[in-house]
């Protein structure tokens, strides 16, 4: 519990044996529920996570968004916090983010990776791609968001009921923010967080995923 609010942390994983151990060892003690969604790993991700006290859910249908939807269905906390299993987002910043969340009196808080202080954490190609996607999303949905692709969010579980989340892939990250921005009853803000070099295998295909996410933004904006 954190100030009378129960906290669930959800971590989607695909072959994150190396990173998930470091993430879970840095998890704050006030977190009530840690859900690791194993999205078809072939390494010891599940065993390591379970051994460190996480609730492990297996989701064999691949997809970043699919993994999150599976995790959301099992979440019990008043507040949901998300982050990746590759140790690129700081688990010990969760208290800082929740404090900001409460101070700002919001319903959805996006943790922006920009400005990136660790030069090894993100290549110029990835920075440029993120800028293009964030600019496109901001123009299409009339609200500046500096990091549309961030994977660390803090939000009230109750707002999920009003969201129409369709993407099963990487576009889920921008979609959940769009749904928050579109809702008149959801207060949205963004603050920076430290972002570090990931541990383990890189699974993102920048060109394929970038064009897919851009196309998804256009469909999301103009679909009837």
Secondary structure as a PSIPRED ss2 file (coil, helix, strand):
# PSIPRED VFORMAT (PSIPRED V4.0)

   1 X C   1.000  0.000  0.000
   2 X E   0.000  0.000  1.000
   3 X C   1.000  0.000  0.000
   4 X C   1.000  0.000  0.000
   5 X E   0.000  0.000  1.000
   6 X C   1.000  0.000  0.000
   7 X E   0.000  0.000  1.000
   8 X E   0.000  0.000  1.000
   9 X E   0.000  0.000  1.000
  10 X E   0.000  0.000  1.000
  11 X E   0.000  0.000  1.000
  12 X E   0.000  0.000  1.000
  13 X E   0.000  0.000  1.000
  14 X C   1.000  0.000  0.000
  15 X C   1.000  0.000  0.000
  16 X C   1.000  0.000  0.000
  17 X H   0.000  1.000  0.000
  18 X H   0.000  1.000  0.000
  19 X H   0.000  1.000  0.000
  20 X H   0.000  1.000  0.000
  21 X H   0.000  1.000  0.000
  22 X H   0.000  1.000  0.000
  23 X H   0.000  1.000  0.000
  24 X H   0.000  1.000  0.000
  25 X H   0.000  1.000  0.000
  26 X C   1.000  0.000  0.000
  27 X C   1.000  0.000  0.000
  28 X C   1.000  0.000  0.000
  29 X C   1.000  0.000  0.000
  30 X C   1.000  0.000  0.000
  31 X C   1.000  0.000  0.000
  32 X C   1.000  0.000  0.000
  33 X E   0.000  0.000  1.000
  34 X E   0.000  0.000  1.000
  35 X E   0.000  0.000  1.000
  36 X E   0.000  0.000  1.000
  37 X E   0.000  0.000  1.000
  38 X E   0.000  0.000  1.000
  39 X C   1.000  0.000  0.000
  40 X C   1.000  0.000  0.000
  41 X C   1.000  0.000  0.000
  42 X C   1.000  0.000  0.000
  43 X C   1.000  0.000  0.000
  44 X C   1.000  0.000  0.000
  45 X H   0.000  1.000  0.000
  46 X H   0.000  1.000  0.000
  47 X H   0.000  1.000  0.000
  48 X H   0.000  1.000  0.000
  49 X H   0.000  1.000  0.000
  50 X H   0.000  1.000  0.000
  51 X H   0.000  1.000  0.000
  52 X C   1.000  0.000  0.000
  53 X C   1.000  0.000  0.000
  54 X C   1.000  0.000  0.000
  55 X E   0.000  0.000  1.000
  56 X E   0.000  0.000  1.000
  57 X E   0.000  0.000  1.000
  58 X E   0.000  0.000  1.000
  59 X C   1.000  0.000  0.000
  60 X C   1.000  0.000  0.000
  61 X C   1.000  0.000  0.000
  62 X C   1.000  0.000  0.000
  63 X C   1.000  0.000  0.000
  64 X H   0.000  1.000  0.000
  65 X H   0.000  1.000  0.000
  66 X H   0.000  1.000  0.000
  67 X H   0.000  1.000  0.000
  68 X H   0.000  1.000  0.000
  69 X H   0.000  1.000  0.000
  70 X H   0.000  1.000  0.000
  71 X H   0.000  1.000  0.000
  72 X H   0.000  1.000  0.000
  73 X H   0.000  1.000  0.000
  74 X H   0.000  1.000  0.000
  75 X C   1.000  0.000  0.000
  76 X C   1.000  0.000  0.000
  77 X C   1.000  0.000  0.000
  78 X C   1.000  0.000  0.000
  79 X E   0.000  0.000  1.000
  80 X E   0.000  0.000  1.000
  81 X E   0.000  0.000  1.000
  82 X E   0.000  0.000  1.000
  83 X C   1.000  0.000  0.000
  84 X C   1.000  0.000  0.000
  85 X C   1.000  0.000  0.000
  86 X C   1.000  0.000  0.000
  87 X C   1.000  0.000  0.000
  88 X C   1.000  0.000  0.000
  89 X E   0.000  0.000  1.000
  90 X C   1.000  0.000  0.000
  91 X H   0.000  1.000  0.000
  92 X H   0.000  1.000  0.000
  93 X H   0.000  1.000  0.000
  94 X H   0.000  1.000  0.000
  95 X H   0.000  1.000  0.000
  96 X H   0.000  1.000  0.000
  97 X H   0.000  1.000  0.000
  98 X H   0.000  1.000  0.000
  99 X H   0.000  1.000  0.000
 100 X H   0.000  1.000  0.000
 101 X H   0.000  1.000  0.000
 102 X H   0.000  1.000  0.000
 103 X H   0.000  1.000  0.000
 104 X H   0.000  1.000  0.000
 105 X C   1.000  0.000  0.000
 106 X C   1.000  0.000  0.000
 107 X C   1.000  0.000  0.000
 108 X E   0.000  0.000  1.000
 109 X E   0.000  0.000  1.000
 110 X E   0.000  0.000  1.000
 111 X E   0.000  0.000  1.000
 112 X E   0.000  0.000  1.000
 113 X C   1.000  0.000  0.000
 114 X C   1.000  0.000  0.000
 115 X C   1.000  0.000  0.000
 116 X C   1.000  0.000  0.000
 117 X C   1.000  0.000  0.000
 118 X C   1.000  0.000  0.000
 119 X C   1.000  0.000  0.000
 120 X C   1.000  0.000  0.000
 121 X C   1.000  0.000  0.000
 122 X C   1.000  0.000  0.000
 123 X C   1.000  0.000  0.000
 124 X H   0.000  1.000  0.000
 125 X H   0.000  1.000  0.000
 126 X H   0.000  1.000  0.000
 127 X H   0.000  1.000  0.000
 128 X H   0.000  1.000  0.000
 129 X H   0.000  1.000  0.000
 130 X H   0.000  1.000  0.000
 131 X H   0.000  1.000  0.000
 132 X H   0.000  1.000  0.000
 133 X H   0.000  1.000  0.000
 134 X H   0.000  1.000  0.000
 135 X H   0.000  1.000  0.000
 136 X H   0.000  1.000  0.000
 137 X H   0.000  1.000  0.000
 138 X H   0.000  1.000  0.000
 139 X H   0.000  1.000  0.000
 140 X H   0.000  1.000  0.000
 141 X H   0.000  1.000  0.000
 142 X C   1.000  0.000  0.000
 143 X C   1.000  0.000  0.000
 144 X C   1.000  0.000  0.000
 145 X C   1.000  0.000  0.000
 146 X C   1.000  0.000  0.000
 147 X C   1.000  0.000  0.000
 148 X C   1.000  0.000  0.000
 149 X C   1.000  0.000  0.000
 150 X C   1.000  0.000  0.000
 151 X C   1.000  0.000  0.000
 152 X C   1.000  0.000  0.000
 153 X E   0.000  0.000  1.000
 154 X E   0.000  0.000  1.000
 155 X E   0.000  0.000  1.000
 156 X E   0.000  0.000  1.000
 157 X H   0.000  1.000  0.000
 158 X H   0.000  1.000  0.000
 159 X H   0.000  1.000  0.000
 160 X H   0.000  1.000  0.000
 161 X H   0.000  1.000  0.000
 162 X H   0.000  1.000  0.000
 163 X C   1.000  0.000  0.000
 164 X C   1.000  0.000  0.000
 165 X C   1.000  0.000  0.000
 166 X C   1.000  0.000  0.000
 167 X C   1.000  0.000  0.000
 168 X C   1.000  0.000  0.000
 169 X C   1.000  0.000  0.000
 170 X C   1.000  0.000  0.000
 171 X C   1.000  0.000  0.000
 172 X H   0.000  1.000  0.000
 173 X H   0.000  1.000  0.000
 174 X H   0.000  1.000  0.000
 175 X H   0.000  1.000  0.000
 176 X H   0.000  1.000  0.000
 177 X H   0.000  1.000  0.000
 178 X H   0.000  1.000  0.000
 179 X H   0.000  1.000  0.000
 180 X H   0.000  1.000  0.000
 181 X H   0.000  1.000  0.000
 182 X H   0.000  1.000  0.000
 183 X C   1.000  0.000  0.000
 184 X C   1.000  0.000  0.000
 185 X C   1.000  0.000  0.000
 186 X C   1.000  0.000  0.000
 187 X C   1.000  0.000  0.000
 188 X E   0.000  0.000  1.000
 189 X E   0.000  0.000  1.000
 190 X E   0.000  0.000  1.000
 191 X E   0.000  0.000  1.000
 192 X E   0.000  0.000  1.000
 193 X C   1.000  0.000  0.000
 194 X C   1.000  0.000  0.000
 195 X E   0.000  0.000  1.000
 196 X C   1.000  0.000  0.000
 197 X C   1.000  0.000  0.000
 198 X C   1.000  0.000  0.000
 199 X C   1.000  0.000  0.000
 200 X C   1.000  0.000  0.000
 201 X C   1.000  0.000  0.000
 202 X C   1.000  0.000  0.000
 203 X C   1.000  0.000  0.000
 204 X C   1.000  0.000  0.000
 205 X C   1.000  0.000  0.000
 206 X H   0.000  1.000  0.000
 207 X H   0.000  1.000  0.000
 208 X H   0.000  1.000  0.000
 209 X H   0.000  1.000  0.000
 210 X H   0.000  1.000  0.000
 211 X H   0.000  1.000  0.000
 212 X H   0.000  1.000  0.000
 213 X H   0.000  1.000  0.000
 214 X H   0.000  1.000  0.000
 215 X H   0.000  1.000  0.000
 216 X H   0.000  1.000  0.000
 217 X H   0.000  1.000  0.000
 218 X H   0.000  1.000  0.000
 219 X H   0.000  1.000  0.000
 220 X H   0.000  1.000  0.000
 221 X H   0.000  1.000  0.000
 222 X H   0.000  1.000  0.000
 223 X C   1.000  0.000  0.000
 224 X C   1.000  0.000  0.000
